[in-house]
Amino acid sequence: MDVKYTIEKRNVKRARLEFRRDSLFIVVPLRRSFDIPSFIKRHETWIEKKQKHLEILKSIYNSGVKYKRTQVELNELIKGFLEKGFEKLEVSPKQIRFRKMRSRWGSCTSRGVVTLNSHTQNLPEDLIWYILYHELCHLKVAGHGKSFKLLMRAEFLDIKKMEQQMKAYALGLIE
């Protein structure tokens, strides 16, 4: 298998493989010699599977529409979604914040503060609604247990498709 990779020596106990965006990183322990070729050979199937998955996500992102909303336009869109969310869930956040996040689209605190990734302004409306609804559900239910999933499924029939689209946009948008 011919694959390009970057070796990172870190203070870890065990070696591992990581894909960041579309690059393979091999994280190895600092104070140990390590046989990289045999490690790659041992995980060849996983690497190929992950590469194929990333290609699918890239094609989804490349075939999708790219949005360039201003913050004002995004705020208006979210205002409408908050009204819709209140009608459905009878909850509303105390505050909405935006900030750059590297690995999440949103988060919610127990105090009712919802933080959205600033890259949401580049997403299609249905994904923005999905992310916001997800966070609003956390105002009702902590965690991702059965009752949380029931709330999500009540609004979104194909959650796997939404999650895949979000991963595709993350691959294209988030550094």
N, C-alpha and C positions, 0 to 999 in steps of 0.2 A: 504494500500500500504506500503510495507516494502522497504524503500530506505535509503541508507547510504548518509549522507550529512555532511558538515562542516558549522558551523555558524560563520559568520564574522560580528562583530559589527563595523560599519563605520558611519561617519558623513554624513548620507543620510536622505532624507525626507521620502522615501517610501521603503519598503522591496522589494527585487527582487530575482529572481533565476538566477544563472549563472552556465553554464557548462564550466569547464576548463579542456581540454583534455577529460577525461571520468569521472570526479568527479563533483558532484553537490555541489554548494556553495549557502547558503542562506545568503544574505546580509541584515542585519537589522539595523534600526536606533540605535544610541548609547544610547540615553536617553529615550527609551520607552520600556515597557515590550511588549513582542510579543508572540502570540499563534502560535508556529511553526507547531504543528500537523494539525491545521485547515488550515493554509496557504498551507501546502503540499497537503492536501485533496482538497482544492479549485483549485490547479494547477496540479492535478494528471494526467489529460489527456495530458497536455503539457509535463510533465516530461516523461511519457511513450513514447510519440511520439519522443521526443528528444533522449531518450535512444535507441530506435529502429534505428533512423537515425545514431547515433554514432556506433552502431553495424555494420550497412551497410558500413560505412566509414572504420571501422577497417578491415572488410573482404576484401574490395577493396585494402587497403594498404598491408595486409598480403598476398594477392594473387599476388600482383605486384612484379616486379623485383626490387631489391635494387641495386642502383648504387653507386659506390665508385670512383668518378673521382678525379684526382688531380686538383689543381688550374690551372696548365698549360693546362691540357686537357680541362677544362671548358673554359678557355680563348680562345683556338683554336676553340672550338665549337661555342662560342659566336661571334668570328671574322667572321666565315662563315655565321652565322645568321644575323649579321649586314650588310653584303654585300647583302644578300637576302632581308632584310628589306629595304635597300636603293633602290634596284631595284623596289620594290613594292610601297613604300611610298615616295621615294625621300627625305628622312630625315635621319640624322645620329646624334647620341648624341655627345656632346662635350667631355664627359667623362663617363666611366662606373666604378662604384664603387661596392664593395662587403662589406656587414656587416651583423652581426646577427640581425635579426628582429624577434620579437615575434608574430606579427599578420599580417604581409604582406609578399608577395613574391617579391614585387618591388615597386619603387616609381620613380617619375620624377619631376624635378624642371623646372620652366619656363626658366631657363638659359641653359637647355639642358643637365643636369646631370642626368643620370639614375643610380639608386642604386638598386642592386639586393641582395636578401637575400643570405647569404653564404651557406645556405642549398640547393640552386638550384643545386649544384654539385651532389646531391643525387637523382635528379629527372630524369625521362625519357626525351629523347631529345624533344619529341613533347610538353611536358609541359614547358620546358625551352624556346622553340620557342614561345609558347603561351604567357608566361610572358613577354619576351623581346618584342614581337610584340605589346602587350598591351601597354607597356611603350613607344614604338616608335610611336604608334598612338597618344599618348598624346603630342608628339612633334608637331603633326599636328593639333590636336583638344584637347582643354582643357575640362575636365569634361567627363561625361559618357552619353552625350545626344545622339540624333538620329544620327547625322553624325558620332560620335565615334562608335556607334553600327554597323552602316553600314560598316565602315572600318573593324571592327572585323569579322563581318559575311562574308565579302568578302574572308577572309582567313580561317575561321573556321566554319564549318557547324554545329557542335554540341557543342556549347559553354557551355551548361548546363553540359554535360558529362565532359568537360575539368575542369570546376569549381569544380565538385564533386571529380574528381581525385586529384585536388590540395588540397581540404579540407582533403581528405584521407591521403595524404602525410604529410600535416601539422600536422595531429593528430599523425602520427608516428615519425616525425622528429623534430618538433619544441617544445622546452621546454616551 
